[in-house]
Amino acid sequence: MTAWTRRRLLTSAAMAVPAAGLSARAAAASARPGDADVADALRALPGLRLIEERQDAEPGYRHFVLGLRQPVDHTDPAAGTFEQRLTLLHTAADRPTVLFSTGYHAVLTARRTEPAVLLGANQLQVEHRYFGTSRPADPGYAHLTIRQAADDHHRVVRLFRRLYPGAWISTGGSKGGMASVYHRRFHPHDVNGTLVYSAPNNVDDRDDSAYLRFLETVGTPDAREALKAAQRAILLRRTGMAARYEAWAAGRGDTFRLVGGADKALEIAVLRAPFMFWQRGTPADIAAIPGPGATDGELYTWLDATAGLALYADTTARNYIPYWYQIGTQLGYGSLPTAHLADLLRHPGAAEPRSFVPRDVPLRFDRAAMPDIDRWVRRRGSRLLFVYGTRDPSVAEHFRPGGPDSRVLWVQGGNHGADLADLSPADRTAAEDSLVRWAGQE
């Protein structure tokens, strides 16, 4: 496909949105010709609740917040149900549909993903089970598995195909991209193709050498040494730093009961700082690493900006218990360099999932889960596009698809936010051509 033809298709798809409008809604309700409005069609779907229509969508789109009754356990109807939060950006039933997940709670702003913009598509967002409002009533997390979440997505696609019978593309970034891959593993024919951004693939949680090598070689030697020096400086002044941290938490009525104290939370933040620095940082941030003459305030402010100190206090940390549970039971977690801090550490194993999951919740790691996903992607994963940044430590272990019409695309110098717009012109054209082809827009 020529670049001119591709641009024309993508532009016409986006421009056609307002005109498609209501005529497409009739097509959407082909099984229910009396429905004149997509809201009526949504209300008619079994198990779906229309919570609200928000008035923040772009021209040509309507934005709905929905709740879908889902089984807690897809293998056992007796286990009960929960309501899963969905959002829908509807433009027309004869347009493609993008299935989107953050892997966490749903985002309620009317922001379209790259593939939805490129294809002028509808967009259906699925909140991950146990996040946000999509929480089963059971007190534990026994049904928080990659298979149960994949089955959630499967039921969503089957239901909404009644309204959107055309091509479906799934997408997500980071943990949302991982969820998209897991969905494809268990239900490979639900969608026509998948675009994944910055998705780690920790195949063997016992071997973290790839992450350690990455953090010891990324950037320049001077930048890496500056980060190590800043870490040491903070821990050498940890008494004052922890007191400042605790005072901040008390001022907002927060505590550190889950992690086990401000001192331990500070140590976790310091250990994670280089990983998070390279994951999100830009070349300009290197110059901002505090040097030898930095004050306590400058070091504390830098650590907060880099590692996000609010993440380890209870108000925020409790929202991410499901994330750490998944890390500690199936997804795995990379190790962090500690040799240069060994004489300053007080909390062995602090930066591990167990620190963020209540002690009464068991963490039993399933060593077969990720190798199974990896084998499928390498041998049979078709119509998969992966976009990675070369400076992103989280993808030191990444997916390598081996099936037809699949590839990995790298953004040179890109970090965890890399997307199609950051690719080289040739790679971007190839990625867009794949989306157009999968969506049947050729």
Protein Blocks (a to p, Z undefined) as FASTA:
>chain_A
ZZklmmmmmmmmmmmmmmnmmmmmmmmmmmlmmbcbfklmmmmpghiacfbacfkbcehi
acddddddddfblklmknopcddddddddfbfkbccddddehiacdfbfcdcfklmmnop
acdddddehiajlccfbfblmlmcfklmmmmmmmmmmmmmmmmmcccddddehjlmmmmm
mmmmmmmmlpgbdcdehiacdfblmlmklmmmmmmmgcjfklmmmmmmmmmmmmmmmmmm
mmmmmmmmmmnopafklnopjklmmmmmmmmmmmmmmmmmcfklmmmpccfklcfklmmm
mmmmmnopmlmpmklmmmmmmmmmmmmmmnopadddfklmmmmccbghklgfklmgcfkl
ccdddfklmmmmmmmmmmmmghiacdddfklmklmpccddfbehiacdddehiafkbcfk
lpcfklmmmmmmmmmmmnopZZ
